[in-house]
Amino acid sequence: MSAVHQLVPAPWSFSVGTGELVLDAGTTLGADPELSGARRWLSRALGAATGWDVAPAPAQSASIRLLLDPALDAEAYRLEVGGAVVISAGGASGAFYGAQTLLQLMGPAALRQAPVAAVSTWLVPRVSVEDKPRFGYRGTMLDVARHFMPKDNLLRFIEVMAAHKLNILHLHLTDDQGWRIQINRYPKLTETGSWRRESSLGSWRAGVFDARPHGGFYTQDDLREIVAFAADRHITVIPEIDVPGHSQAAIAAYPELGAGPAEGSAPVEVWTRWGINETVLEVSDTSLEFYRNVLDEVVEIFPSPWISLGGDEVPLTQWQASAQAQAKAAELGLDDVSGLHSWFVGQLALHLQNHGRATSVWDEIGDGGLPDGALVASWRGYEGGIDALRKGYDVVMCPEHKLYLDHRQADGDDEPVPVGFVTTLQAVYEFEPLPGVDGTNFAGRLLGAQANIWTEHLDSPRRVQFAAFPRLSAIAEVFWSNPENRDYDEFLKRLTHAHLARLEAMGVEYRPLAGPAPWQQRPGVEGWKRDYDAEQLVRN
């Protein structure tokens, strides 16, 4: 099998020469000044995997050369392996992607964090690669609100994203079930809002709970570290502070933010169930000022051009019963309180504009009016995104029935928590952001797409890995590679012969192609069966 079949995502152009280049402990590494960040990263990666002290050398004479080529786009690169490894790139990101391709060519052991054998030489096939991304936005949304992911696990997830040439991490930091970002002005957000007393097992309808407290949060320095770590790998972190729904954790910490009690007259607590929650923020000056102050701290931590305000799944029940909400709707000349949804998000979007940032929102906001300059993430199928494109907005496609990686990967009882649509490896590989639609006819821009990983049923980093991979490997190829060359059977060969070994070398506990291993199936079989049976009773 030729080396072209070993790379994931597949490059746009690839040819194989004769023989192999030998790299050894005398290997040197040099780069043009503009590509020094990629040189530092590659030096660390090579040194870790090989055990060598990779010496610096002038860019034009080193064994591995990173050279700036202004004729290439910023994310494009050309890799030539002959008497030396020469990576020519249009910018720092292109050089980094070329370095990732080099590591793949060196074999799975090159992706480990320490040597696994006393190997004195490494062989690199003599190849020529010309490569570039299909989309500028190649994203993954990770929900750390429902189940908290410790910082070290999150950094490792970012590392694996980078190996797949993904460049956006949309980090869902707040929800009904937990608040995960330290806000100095409002300490109760993490003192109270970051912990819940228990969690639903399986479907929230089943009424089965684990009786275990769950929580955690990132300090602001943790998040600065995460942002810097990601930026070193050319990944932008977009934070999401979800409003005006999905806000019960914040209301539990500061009850004055709420539009009404969560359940009767009981005190509001951090929510322990999944699903759509009727608890929403009151459309008050107090709530707006609170979130403006929150966003003032958020923008100091995250340099992303976009800050997500969420805006999805906002029931109207509490606003319909709120005199304050009714009065605000009348004051604004709205037909009813439903218009408060877009108005509230729009007020905070204006505040972000004053900081020089754009707003990212889920597509529901389009039902009542989008903020100026918003980036729309279309999750309810394609129509919300297409409507936004027609209106001139930037769009990222992430339809639930195609790109939700918390959904089960096959039918059958062996899947750990069999929720959502069946979303197979082949199905995600065959995803198209605008199927049957000519994207050039819109006033807006399709920036790309993202896979969404919600964690209601993914209660550990191991479960996240199982849900994400190898489906995220397939999605990365959809986002990066030439769609005209896409072939699922050929991808499956590359995955089987080489890429699963790379995932193993990186420590990724992916779902085997033949189905879950016994230890990956439902934990605590009896307890899960009880939950599953209870859910069936509700459904029936």
Protein Blocks (a to p, Z undefined) as FASTA:
>chain_A
ZZklmpccddfbdcddedjddddfklccdddfklmmmmmmmmmmmmmmnopacddddfkl
mmbdcdddfkbcfkbccdddffbccdddfbfklmmmmmmmmmmmnojklmpcbdfbdcfb
dcddddddddddfbfbdcddddfklpccdfklmmmmmmmmmmnopabdcddfbdfkbcfb
dcfklmmlmmmmmpcfbdcehjfklopaehiaceddddfklmmmmmmmmmmnopacdddd
ddfehklmmmmmmmmlpgbdfbljbccdddfbecjdfbdcdddfklmmmmmmmmmmmmmm
mmcfbdcekjpaiafklmmmpmklmmmmmmnopablmlmmmmmmmmmmmmmmmnopacdd
dfklmmnopaehiacddfebjklmmmmmmnopacddddfklmcckbcfbecjkbmblghj
dddfklmmmpcfbghiafklpmbdcfbdcddddfklmcbfklmmmmmpcklmmmmmmmmm
cfklgcfklmmmmmmmmmmmmmmmnopacddfkbpcfklmcehkllmmmmmmmmmmmmZZ
